[in-house]
Amino acid sequence: MLSALEGLLFIIGDEGLTLKDISSILEINEDEAKKLIKELYNELNQDTRGIELEYFGERFKLTTKAKHAKYFEKLVKNEQNNKLSDAALEVLSIIAYSGPITRVNIDKIRGVSSAYIVRKLVLKNLIEECGKSEDIGRPTLYKVTNQFLNYFGLTSIKELPKIKEIEKKEENDNLFETKYHE
């Protein structure tokens, strides 16, 4: 159960889980959930680990240790890491076309966790928090920033191609014929 809890907290990322969430998902009572949280806290909050379990706003979250912040900043600022990966571009397009949107809804669209990518895009100032959803737990909503518009040479989000235009272009593009036409 301990590894399941750690995995759940990793997947949920910045939004964290309440004690009630944990007991419900793991199908255990709240006292058992508290024991599990204490055990995970003791295991993670050792000096040999890079992450720790924190409690913010009635939610348990995995966070990086503040004492290693200078290394994490180097990772984000590293020139090689300034290129946008395909996954980052995918998340940006989801936010641009569907925003404001929660990270959980981004994850549902992608089918994988986007927590790291969302954090990286916030640090690059390509997306920003823009409020809280009315959904249970009031998760954070994200939208693209003016820096996003500058990065892609847009003056407005309205300049993005319409989804139907993209789909129509894809229908007309027969990659096999265009690439391998004799």
Secondary structure, DSSP 8 states (H G I E B T S, - for coil): -HHHHHHHHHHHGGG-B-HHHHHHHHT--HHHHHHHHHHHHHHHTSTT-SEEEEEETTEEEEEE-GGGHHHHHHHHH-GGGGS--HHHHHHHHHHHHH-SEEHHHHHHHHSS--HHHHHHHHHTTSEEEEEE-SSTT--EEEEE-HHHHHHTT-SSGGGS--HHHHHHHHHH--HHHHHH--
